[in-house]
């Protein structure tokens, strides 16, 4: 599992993109004392609620879409059962 941190993370707000070998890649979000995991980049951005229209929110949306484009559609290698 590889973690990629959003560059604008702060003490009370953080988003991390998780790349997994098995299972779907996704975003771990923490905002307003609530944590969650989303696989959809726009759902990770919407966690901000009304704050998504700020400069940080716009940067987060661009970053989420970039991570999903770059890693979201990876084809996982088949596991050899032998």
C-alpha positions as CSV (number, residue, x, y, z in Angstrom):
1,X,0.0,0.0,0.0
2,X,1.4,3.4,-1.0
3,X,0.2,6.6,0.5
4,X,0.3,10.0,-1.4
5,X,-0.5,13.0,0.8
6,X,-2.4,16.1,-0.5
7,X,0.1,19.0,-0.4
8,X,-2.4,21.3,1.3
9,X,-3.0,19.0,4.3
10,X,-3.3,20.8,7.7
11,X,-3.9,19.7,11.3
12,X,-7.7,19.7,11.0
13,X,-7.9,18.7,7.3
14,X,-6.2,16.0,5.4
15,X,-6.6,13.9,2.3
16,X,-4.5,10.9,1.4
17,X,-4.6,8.8,-1.7
18,X,-4.1,5.1,-1.1
19,X,-2.8,2.9,-3.8
20,X,-3.4,-0.8,-3.0
21,X,-2.1,-4.0,-4.6
22,X,-5.5,-5.7,-4.0
23,X,-8.8,-3.9,-4.0
24,X,-9.7,-0.4,-5.2
25,X,-7.5,2.7,-4.8
26,X,-9.2,5.4,-2.9
27,X,-9.0,8.6,-0.8
28,X,-8.9,8.7,3.0
29,X,-10.4,12.0,4.1
30,X,-10.4,13.8,7.5
31,X,-12.3,17.0,8.0
32,X,-14.3,18.4,10.9
33,X,-13.5,15.5,13.2
34,X,-14.9,12.9,10.7
35,X,-12.9,10.4,8.7
36,X,-13.9,8.4,5.7
37,X,-12.8,6.6,2.6
38,X,-14.0,7.3,-0.9
39,X,-13.1,5.7,-4.2
40,X,-14.7,8.5,-6.3
41,X,-12.5,11.6,-6.6
42,X,-15.4,14.0,-6.6
43,X,-16.9,12.4,-3.5
44,X,-13.5,13.0,-1.7
45,X,-13.7,16.7,-2.8
46,X,-17.3,17.0,-1.7
47,X,-16.3,16.1,1.9
48,X,-15.4,19.8,2.3
49,X,-19.0,20.9,1.9
50,X,-19.3,24.6,1.4
51,X,-15.5,25.0,1.8
52,X,-15.0,23.2,-1.6
53,X,-15.4,26.7,-3.3
54,X,-12.2,28.0,-1.6
55,X,-8.8,28.0,-3.1
56,X,-7.8,25.0,-1.1
57,X,-11.0,23.2,-2.2
58,X,-10.3,23.9,-5.9
59,X,-6.7,22.7,-5.5
60,X,-8.0,19.5,-3.8
61,X,-10.5,18.9,-6.7
62,X,-7.7,19.2,-9.2
63,X,-5.4,17.0,-7.1
64,X,-8.1,14.3,-6.7
65,X,-8.8,14.2,-10.4
66,X,-5.1,14.0,-11.2
67,X,-4.6,11.1,-8.8
68,X,-7.6,9.3,-10.2
69,X,-6.4,9.8,-13.8
70,X,-2.9,8.7,-13.0
71,X,-3.6,5.7,-10.7
72,X,-7.3,5.1,-10.6
73,X,-7.6,2.9,-13.6
74,X,-4.5,0.8,-13.0
75,X,-4.8,-2.8,-14.0
76,X,-3.8,-5.0,-11.1
77,X,-1.5,-7.9,-11.9
78,X,-3.1,-11.3,-11.8
79,X,-2.0,-13.4,-8.8
80,X,-0.6,-16.7,-9.8
81,X,-2.3,-19.4,-7.7
82,X,0.6,-21.8,-8.1
